[in-house]
Amino acid sequence: MNLKFLETFVWVARLKSFRLTAEKLFTTQASISSRIAALEGELGVRLFLRDSRGVSLTPEGVKVLDYAERMLDTAKALKQSLDSNRQKTGRIRIGVMDTVIHTWLSPLVSELMERYPQVEIELVADTALNLCDQLQKGFLDLILQTDLLRQESIRSQELATYPMGWIVASHSIHNREYASLADLARERIITFSKNSRPHQDILSLLQAHGVSTPRLNCVNSVAAITRLLRDGFGIGALPPALVSEELARGELTLLHLEQQPPSLEVVVSWQVGVEWVDEVVALCRSVLQHYASKAGPGQIILAKPLRAQ
């Protein structure tokens, strides 16, 4: 519904005159009549009665006036909110793990720049362990990583999980059927940095299936892991969402094994009391929700909104 037509309708109702409304809105009386006619056509009702005494609302017009005023008030509040965001200045320090960098970081930064054009965005890329340490020391305002933090000055919320898989180069000797997880573990496994949550989860999974000394190769760069896998250096334990293009092109293959690696969690944690950081947290959730819907089923599983921890 055209907000300009609603505004015209409200002013005609208030001024009880098409001529005065035209003067108020700096247009012609014919233009006012055209807008009202278009609105009446869209709603399927007559909004005004005209007689020798002027213009008056029909019963349907009275009902529409209430809704129109509320819609215009909402639009005005939205514009004021956006204008307020554009006037904000300062700096927001955001820490991100590699998994976020290679998926939805660019859409997030784009939204931040659009919403807060005067704000300096400082990005720090690091492992989840180092990001948590920097947040707790006050060097960062907000981080996107894998662990819920429980500290008086910090809040955390789960955002999503990335299902993990066993991934190999399609042309490599590793692209074959495996009888069991123990059989797969005889090969070289490439995964995230040592002592990270994914590394610990995979280590626990393999040990639970009788693999006491797995050949885990820890790499703290998604780009490096992807390159090693494409060149056939082992079996990767990582989210398919990170290599969706390589999988689509057939360069990499997802192995079908009953025991898949545990999912990788994405958590947002932030310093309490930092100016408008709560707005950035809400934006993170919104951007990730949009990205997950475009990524396709099963790539990213959104967490249900919960109270901050």
N, C-alpha and C positions, 0 to 999 in steps of 0.2 A: 504494500500500500504506500502510495506516494506521500511522504511527510509534508511536502510543500502544499499539497491539496488539503491535507488535514489542517495545516496552519491557516490556510485561506478560509476554510470552513469555520474555524474557531473565531477568527476575527470578524467574519460576517455575522456570526451569532452574537458576538459582544457588541459590535457597533450598529447592528441592525440596519446595515446599509451596504450595498455593493459599491456605491460611489466612494464612501468614506474608506472602505477596505482597500479599494484600488489606490487611493491616495496614501494610505498607511503603508502599503507594500510596494509603492513606487511602480505601479503597473497600470494597465487600462481596465476599465470596467468590463470590456468584452473578455479580457483574459480571466478576470475573476469569475464571470459567468461560465466560461469554458471549464475552469477547474472544478467548480461546483457540479456542473453537469457530468463531468467525468467521474467524480466521486459518487454521485448518485447512481450512475450507471454501474459502477463496480459493486456498490452495496445493494443495488436493486430496490432502493427506497427513495422517496422524495424527502428532502431534508428541510426545505423552506417553503413557506407560503408568502406570496406577495399580494398586497392589496394597496388601497389608497393611503393607508396609514404607515406603510413601509414593509419591512421583512420580519417574519416571525418563524420560529422553529415549529416543525411538525412534531407529533409525539415521538416518531422515530428519530427525528433530529435531536430531541432532548436526550435520548438514550445514547446516540452517537457522540454527542458533545462530551459527555462524561468520559468515555473511552478515549476520545481524541485528545483531551487535555492531559490525561494520564500518559498516553503514548508520547506526546510532545515533551512532557516533564522528564520522562525516562530518557529520551534522546538528548535532552539538554544536560542531564546529569552525566550521561556517558561522555559527551563532548568535554564537559568540565573535567572529568576524571582523566581523559586522555591528555588534555591541555596541561593538567597538573603534572602528569608523568613527564611530559616534554620539557618542563621547567626544572626538573630535578637535576642536580649536579653532584659531583663527587666521584667515588670510585667503588666498584664492587669487585672483590677478589674471589675468583672461582677456581677450585681445583677439580680436575677431571681425570678419571682413569682412561686407559687406552680404549676400552670397549665403547665408552661413550663417544670418544673422539671419532671413532670410525663408524658411528651410526648417526645419532641425532644431535651432535654438538653444533654443527653448522646451522640447522634450523633454529636452535636455541639462541645462538649468537645473533642471527638475523632478527629474531623477534626482540631481543634485548636492545639492539641498535635502533630498531624502529620505534620501540616504546620509550626508550630513554636516550635520545640522541645526544644529550649533553653529559652523559655519564661515561667515565672511563672504565672499560672492561679489562680486567687483568686476569689472564688465564694461566694456570699452572698445570702442566701435565706430569703425572707421577703415578707410582704404584699406590694402591689403596692404603697400605701401611704408612707410607710417608705422608699421604694426604691427611690421614687421621691425626698424625702427629703434628702436622702444621696447623690444622684447625684447632687442636687443643691448646697449642701455644699462642694462638691468636694471630698467626700469619695469614690466615685465609678466613673469609667470611662464610663461604658455602662450599661444600664438596660433594661430588658424585662418585660413589665408590661402593663397596660390597658389604660393609658392616654397620649394624646399628650401634650407635655410641650412647652410652648412658653416663651422662655427666650433667651437673646442675646447670652449667652455662651453655649446654649444647642440646639441641633437639634433633631427632632423626625420624624419618619416615621411609618405609619401603615404597619404591616406585613401581618396580616390575621385576620379572625374572626373564633371563634369556635361557631357553632350553639349550643344552649342550649336546654335542655329538662327536663321533669318531670320524675324522675326515682325512682323506688321502688323495694324492694325485691320481687321476684316472689312469694314467699310463704307467704307474709305478708297480713294482712287485708287491706292494702292500695292498693293492686293490684286489682282494680275494676274500673268500669266505673263511670265517674263524669259528672254530668249534666252541670256543668259550672265551671268557674274559682272560683267563690264564694263557690261552693260546695267543690272543692278541698282545698280551703284555710281554711276550718274547721279543716283540719288535720294539724299535725305538719310539717312545711317545714324547711328543712335543706339546708343551702347555705353558701356562702363564708363570710369572716369576715365582721363585722359591718363597715359601711361607705365605703366599697369597691364599685367599679363601679357595679359589678353584684348585690350586695345587694341593692344598691339604685335603680337600674333598675327594680328589682323584686318588691320592695316596691312600686314604682310608678305604675307598671303594675297592682298590686292587688288593690291599692287605686283607680285607674281609673275604675276598675270593681266593685266598691262599697264595697271593703273590707277595712274598716277603721283601724282595729287593727289586722293584720294578725299575726299568731303564727310563727314568723321567728326565727330560731335557727342558729346563726352565728358561723361558725367554720373556723379557718384559716389554716386548713390542709386538703388537698385532701385525704390523707390516712385515716384520722379520719372520714371524711364525708363518704367515701366508706364503712368503717367498720360499721358505724352506720346504713347506708342504708341496708347493707347485713344482719344485725341483726334485721331489721324490725322496726327501731325507727321512721320512718317518710317518707316523700316524699322529694327527693333531687332535687334541681334546679342546675344543672351543665351540662357541655358539655358531651355528650355521648362518645366523643373521650377519655375522661379520664377513662372510665370504659368499654372500648370496649371488653376486655377479659371477664369480668363478664357478659356482655350482651350476648356475643357469647356462653358462657357456660350455659346460662339460669338462672344464679343466680339473675340477676337484669333484670328488664323489663322497657321499655320506654313506658310511658302512651301516648295514642293518644288523645290529647286535642287540640281544635282549637287554643287556645291562649297559645303559647309556650313562655318561658322566652326569653327576648332579648338576642341576641348573645353577646358573650364575645370577646372583641377586644384584639389583641396582638400588642403592639407598642414597637419599639426599640427607645431608647433615649440615646444620648451620648454627652460627653463633647467635645466642639470644641477645636482643637489644640492639643489633645492628640495624641502622635505618633502612626501612622498606625491603629488608631481605625476605620477609614473609611473602611479599608480592612476587619476588623472583622464584621462590619455592613453588608457588601456585603456577607460575609460568612454565617451570620445568615439567610439572605434571601435565599441563595442557599440551605442550609441544610434544612430549613423549607419547601421549595418547594419540595425537594426530599422526605421528611417525609410525607408531605400531599398527594403526589401521591401514596405512599405505604399504607396510612391509609384508603383509599377508598373514594368513592364519598360522599360528604356532611359532612364528618367529620371535615375538616378544609378548609375554603374558603380563598384562597390567595388574598391579596389586589393587585391592579394594582400598579406597581412602579410609585411613584410620587416624586416630588422634596421634599427635607427635609423641615420641618416646623421650 
